[in-house]
Every structure is written in C-alpha cells, then in structure tokens.
Amino acid sequence: MDKLIAFLKEKKITEVECVISDMSGIARGKIAPVDKFINEGGMRLPESVLLQTVTGDFVDDELYYKLLNEADVDFMCVPDENAVYVLPWTVEATAQVIHDMYDRMGNPIELSPRNVLKNVLKLYEEKGWEPVVAPEMEFYLVARNDDPDLPLNPPLGRSGRPEAGRQSFSIDAANEYDPLFEDMYEWCEAQGLYIDTLIHEDGPAQMEINFSHGNALSLADQVFVFKRTLREAALKHNVCATFMAKPVTNEPGSAMHIHQSVVDKKTGKNIFTKEDGTKSPHFLGYIAGLQKYIPEFLPLMAPSVNSFRRFLPGTSAPVNLEWGEENRTCGLRIPESSPQNRRIENRIPGADANCYLAIAASLLAGYIGMVEGLKPTNPALGRANESRTAETNCLPLTLEEALVALDQSDAARKYLGDTFTTGYVAVKQTELENFRRVVSAWERQFLLLTV
C-alpha cells in the first residue's frame, strides 16, 4: 500500500471509490473516506455481487448455492496500486481504485472478470510472450430520454440542430460536440487514459475513440474507466452516451474492435513475423484460433440480446470469421503495417461487452490456435459477407444458441474454469429470461389489432 498511500496523499484525496467489474462490466463497490480506506487496505463485498445481472436480479437459488457459499460470505477486494484514477468530475478530491478479488484463503475468485483476464495473461507469460492490444470503442451520443418505449434521437449540437443523415468521418459533425469532447480529452488525460483519435462513425452522433496500444490488463482497466468518464462528460453537457451494441433502429451498431499482436518478452520482437519479414506460423495459428473458438466464446464478446441485433447481413458489422488484408468486410481484418507491427483486428466484439472478458476471450482463442498449431482458411478477397464458407459462417445467430455453445465448450471450461463458465452462462440466461417477459413496442404495433 505504500505507493498507493503516497499517491493519495500527494493528490490530497479525501474520498476513494473502491470498485470491481461485475460480469456485465458495471462498476460495483463502496465509497470510503480516504483514512478508512488506508486503515482497512481494501474492502469486503458479498460474493453474490458476481452473480448479479444487469437488471439487478440473481441466478436461481439452486445454481447460486452450487457456485457460492450458502451463507453469502464476503470476499476480499485488494487494491491494485497500478489501477488508480483521480476523478476530475467530482466535487471532492476523489480517486477510483480498481480492486482484485480473493477468498479468505487468498485464492483469486474465479468469477471475477479481471481475474479471468489475468489468468489468460499468465498463459502467455509461461510461454515468454506478451500480448499487445489496442481497443477501438464506438458509441452514440443521444438526447436525454426518460421513456424506454420511445426511440432514441441524436442530441442538439452547437448549431442548435440535430444531425440529419449519416456523417461518416465528418469533421464538422464531430465538431458539433466539441465542448463535450474537450472535457472528455481533458478528463482522460488527467486519469492517464491513453486515447488518441476521435472519429465520426456512420450513425447520427455515433463516434469512435481509439486507444494507444499497450499492456492488455492496463488497456482493459482504461476502457472500464473510459466508459464512466465519457458518460460523466456527456451528462455534464445534458446528453447521454451509450455503449449499447444496437441502440438505434436501422442505424449501424457499435463495436469494440480489438487490435492484437504478441511480442517475445526477451527480444521485444513481434512473434507474428518471421526474420525475413513474412507471416509466421504463430500469426496463422492465432487467426485459426480466433476462427475456431470465437463461436464458442461469443457471449463474452456479445453478452446480451441487443448484441445480436448488430449482427445483420448488409450492415457494417461483419457476420463472418473470414480474415483478409485491409478488408473491413471480414470479421478478422489484417491492417496494413510494417512487419514489426503486424497485428490482427478482431471486429466481432460489441461496445457493450465487458472489456476484461472480451479481451480475455480474444487472446485465449488466439493462444490456443498458436499452441495447437491450427491452420486458418485462405484469406478472403473482395466482399467477405458474400463469399462466406460453412467454416467461417459459423457464428451463433442468437444469444440462446451462443450460451449453449459456451456452456458446452471444453476450451472454456479448461482455460476459464468450470465455476466461471457456469456462473457467466447462468447470469446471461437469467437476463435472457427477464427479457422474454417484456412485451415490445413492435409486438404492440403489428400484432395488437391484426392477429
């Protein structure tokens, strides 16, 4: 705690938000005065937090007590001194500290998404490898709306008008929200979040922020913090920011594209490239691993019913596992780069995914492909969505189908653990049952007086 305590005193912090990520990526935890935080050196939370759904419900009792202690005991949350962020939007001097979760014996909690990612990174460390990732986060700015039955609309910009039509890569359209983005950049810089490019995406008031490449755990923490930061900046300007995968009917969905490569820790060289600068067997094995295992791990990248609304033919979201050079119709795109910077862009995950789990799933699929020496399909030429093969057109089409695939995945149970796999599937199935109870506006519009 010495480094952390020194930081808190240097910044004159008076309040600490002690947070963890739950299965859905929601920040849960406690807020404590700084002296209490320092004296206790962490916090306790009930185990049940990790089996809570996005709606606030819990999995059924029978499964709940198989995965957790019947007494609903506390687990220990230990602060990570490398995951401390001063919150620029609070009145009091406040720091957000991300914690790791352990049981009373000091064992990492298997249900923790952050621990899942750390376990995958250990697999790489044992091989002498280090993954390098760079997430791209898409999101919509929307006008405030307190009625969930009403469709979302783009907010008013500086001109006093909402966007009309699609404004891909428009500088002027992005500039409409300059005051908001100036706060966002300032707040990200104050927290040490390494974001760079801002892009206007296809949808009205849909944007993308790119992160600088770096350590996978650090980048997952940064995405976790960035989501809160952007939402706070938006609220300050009387609008909302959403990372829903498909928030607006007939408009493009929002993705979390993950650029990834792997370096040798001793030499610092990219293992995707041979000495002569050509593609290595590891590179091809990594692609093949993504092709084989993304269908089994998909709920970690597409966690809700809404996630699957993004996967529609003829939209900007790839619905295949083809790979190709500079081909955005492929689920796995290979950006043009130097041999040392050779990387793979996984375009399947949605912006709504838990960043720890989406990065962990992508890295794990690639890892298995490398260690098993898998071979990918031939690279796609032209429009991949029109030339799909049975081998690369194998993404589950619904959340129900995807959860069955994850539940039955030997790879998930071997590498992610039985407890996590069973618990995650249970949480998402509980959310799915909750969704099924809701009668939608579409049903009322087209079925009410016609059937």
N, C-alpha and C positions, 0 to 999 in steps of 0.2 A: 504493500500500500504506500510505500514511501514516495515513489514517483507521483502517484495519483494525489496524495495529500499535498505534496509540494505544488502541484499544478492548481489544485483547488484554492490554495492559499494565495498563490501568485495572482490568480484571476479574481480573487475576492468573492468567490462563490458563496452564496448564502443558502442555496437550496439545490438538492440533487434529485433528478428523476432517474430512478433505478428501473431499467427496462429490460425486457426479454422480447423475443419474437415468438408469437404463438404459431400454430400450424398455417394460419391464413396470412401471416405477415403483420398482424396487428400488434402494436406496441402495448404490452401489458406490464404492470409492475406497481411501484409505490413512489410517492414523493416524500422526501425526508429533509429536515434541516441538515445542513452540512455537518454540524457537530455530531448529530445522531448517526449519520451515515459513516463518519470516520470511526466513531466508537464501535459500531457494530461490524464494520468491514464487509458489508454486504446486506442481503435481505433474505427473508424466507417467503415463499409463496406456496399455496396448496397445489398438490400435483394435478388437481382437476383442471387447472388453467390450460394445460396442454391437450386436454380433450374437449375444449370448448369450441363451438362452431362460430362461424361468422355472424350467426343470428343470436348468439348468446346461449344456445342450448348445449346440452351434453349428450354424449353417446348413451345408448341404453344401459341399464344397470348391470345386466349380466356380463356384457363385454367390459364395461367400466371397471368392475371389480376383478376381472381377469388381468387387466393391464396395470391397475393401481392398487395400492393398499386400501383395504376396506375402510380404514379409519380416515381416509383422505388426509394423509400426513403432509407435512411441509417438505419441500426440497430446498436445498441451499443454493442461493444465487451469489456467485462470486464475481466482483467487478473485474473487467478486463481493462488494465491501465492503458492499453493501446486503442481503446474504443471509447474515448471521452470527447464530448462535443459541447461547447458552450452555445446555449440557445440565444440567438440575437433578438428574438421577438418577445421575450418575457420582460415583465416589469422588474422583477427581482433578478439578481445575477444568478442564473440557473445553469447547471451542467446536466447533460443527459449522459448516463453511463450505461453502456451495454454490458450485461452480465452473462456468465456461463452458468449452467445448471448441473448440480451434483446431488446425489443422495447422501444420506447421513454417513455412509462409509467412505465418501469421497469419490464414488464412481460417477462418471458422466451419465446424465439422464438420456436414455435412448430416444425419447420422444422429442427432444429439443432439436429444432431445425438447425440451429447454429452448430450443435454438436454433430449433426449429420454431415454438414459440410466439412467440419474439422476431421471427421473420420475418413472422408474421401480424400482429403488432402494428405492424410497420413499414408495412404496407399501410394501416392506419388512420391512422398518423401522417402519411403522404403526403397524406391527404385532410383533415388538420386535425381528425381525430376521435380520441377516446379511449374505449375500451370500459370499462365498469364492470361487475364481476361480483361475485356473492355465492354461493359454493357451500354446499350443504347435504349433509353426509356422514352416511349411515346405516351402522350396524354392529351386530354381535351380540357380546355377552359370552357366553362358553361355558366350561363346566368343562374343565379340562385333560384331554387325551385323547391318549395316545401311540400309539394304533392307528388308522390311517386307514381301516380297514374298518368301524369302529364309528361309529354316528351320533353327532352332537354333542348335548349336553344343556345346558340353562341352568345356570349356577353357583348355588351356595347364596348367599342374601343374608344380611343382618344377622339375620334371623329364624331362620336355620338351615335354611330351606326353599327349594327352587327354585320358580320361577314356575309356576303352573298356568293354562293357558288364555292368551288374549290380553288384554293390559292397555293398550290404546291410550290415550295421554295420561294414564295413571295417575301421580299424584304419589307415592303410597305405593310403587308398584312401582319407580319410579326411585330413591326414597329408600333402597331395599334396598341400593343400591351406593354410598351417599353417601361412604364413606371413599375409594373409588377415584376418584369424580368430584371430590372435593375436591383430591386430588393432581393430577388432570388439569387442573383450572382453575388451580391454583397454578403448575404447570409451564408451562402455556400462557402465563400472564401473565408469567412470568419470561423467556420467549423472545420476547415481543412478538407472540404469535399472537392475532388479534382474533376470538375466538369469543364468542358470546353465549348463545343459547337452547339449552337441553337439553330434548329431548322424548322420551318413551317412545313408540316406534313399535308397529306391530301385533304383531310376533312376540314370543315369550318372550325377555326380556332383549335385545330389539332397541331401539336408541336412535338418536337423530339429534342432531347438533350443527350449528348454523347459524353461518356466518362473517359478520362485518360486511362490507358492500360496499366495494369498493376497486379498486385497480390490478390488472389481470389477472395480470401476472407475479408481483407480490408475493403475490397470493392463491394462485397455483399453488405457489409456494415454501412458503407456510404450510400448505397441505393436505399437501404432501410431508413436511414436518416433523411435522405433527399426527399422521399415521399412526404414525410411530415413537413419538411421545410417548404416545399412547393405549396402544399395545402395551406400552410400558415400565410405565406406570401399572397396567395390568391384571396384568402379571407380578408386580409388587410385591405385589399382593393375591391371588396364587395362582390367577388365572383368565387366560383368553386373550381377546383382542379380534380379531375377524376382519372384514375388508372384502370377503370373498368375495361375489359377487353373489347366490348362492343356496346358502347353507351348510346349510340345514335343510330336509329333505323336508316338503312340504305346509305350509310357512310362507312368508310374504312374502319377497321378495328385498330386497337393499339397493342403494339408488341413490345417485348423486351428482347431485342436481338443481342446475342452474346457472342462477341468475338473471342476466340480462344486459341492459344498456342501453348507449347510446352518447351521449357528450356532445361538443359542439363545443368544442375546446380554447380558442378565443378568448373565447367568450361564456359557457362553462360550462353552456349550455342543452342539454336533452335533445333530440337530433335526432329522436326518435320522436314528438315532439309539435309541432304547428303553433302559430303565435302565438295562435290562438283557443282553444287547449287540446285540439283534436281530434287524432285519429291522423294522422300524417304519411305521405307516400309511402314514406319511409325505413323506417318501422315495418312497413308492409305488405310492402315488399320484403325486409326482414330475415326476416320469418316465411316468406315464399315461398322464400327461400334455404335456410332450415332444412328446409322440406318437400321441396325438390328434391334437396339434397345430403347430408342425413343418411344416406339409403340407401347412398350411395357412400362415406361416411366412417365408417360404423357400426363397423368394427373398432377405430377409435380411441376409441370410447365403450363398446364391448362386446368386450373383447380375447380372451376365452377361450371354450371350450366351455361352461363353467359360466355365463358371462354370458348365454347364450341360454336357460338354464333359467329365468331371471327373466321372460322374455317369454312369458307364458302367458295365454290368454284367461280372463277371470273373476278375475284376480288384481289386486293394487293397482298393478302396473306397466302403464302404457299400452303398447299394441301397435299404435299408430297414429300418424300425423303430423297429426292434426286440431289445430286451435287454437280456444280459446274462453275467454271471460271467466270467471274463478273456477271453472274446470271441471277437476277433477283426473282425469277420465277421458280427457283429451286429452294427447297427448304434448307439446304446446306450450301451456302454461297462461299466461293473462294475469292476474296477480294484481290485485286492486282496489288502486288507488293514485291519488295526485294526478297531474296532467298532467306535472309535472317529474320524477316518479318512475316514469313509465310504463316497464315492463320486460316481458321475456319469460322464462318459466321453462322451460328445456329439461329434461324429465323422463325423457329416454331414457338418458343415461349411467348406467352402473353404478358402485358404490362401488369396484369392482376396477380401474377404468380408470386409466391413467397420467394424473394431473391436468393435466400440461402438454399432453398430446395431446388430451384430451377438451375442454379449454377452447379450444385452438387450432382444433380441428375445428368446434366450435360457432360460434366467432367468424368463422371463414373462410366457413362456409356462409352466415351472415347477411350478411357483407361482399359476397359475390358476388351475393346476392339484391338488395342495395341498388344496386350499381354497374350491374347488368344490368337494373334496373327490373322485376324479376319481380312477378307478381301472385299472391297466395295464394288458396286456396279460400275459400268462405264460412265464417264461424265456426260451430263445432258448437254445437248446442243439445241439452240432455239428455245421455244416455249415449253418448259418442263411440264406445265399443267396440262398440256395437250399430248405429251408423249410418255405418260406415266406407264410403268410396268407394274405387274402384280407385286413385284418385290418391293417397289418403292411407293406403291399406293396402298399402304397398309396401316395408316393412322386410324385408330378408333374414331367412329363418327359421332359418338355420344359420350357423355360423362359416364353413363351406366356401363357401357362397353369398356371404357378406359379403366374404370375402377376394378372390373373383373380381371383385366389384363394385369394390372398392378398387383392385385391380391394373389394371383396365380404365378407371379414372376419369381422364378428360382433365383435370378440375379438380384432382385430387390431384397429378398429375404436373406440371401447370403451376405450381401455387402451393406445393406441398410439396416438389417436386423428384423427379426420377426415382430418384436414389440412395436417398432416404429411403423413398419408396413401395415400391420393390423390396425394400429391406432389411427394412422392417417386415413386409411380406407374407411374406417368407422366414422371419423369426423365428416368426411366428404359425403358418405352415404346418408348421414343424419341431415346434412344440409340439403341433399337431394330430396329426401322425404319431406322436408319443410317446404321446399319449392313446389312440390307436387300438390300441396294443399291449397295453393294460391290460384284463383281463377284470374286469367289475364284479360287485359283490355281487348286483345284480338278475339278471344272467345266470346266476349260480350258483344263485340261489334258484328261478327259474322255468324254467330250461332244463335244468339238470343231469340231472334224472331224468324229464323229460317229453317230450323231443324224440327 
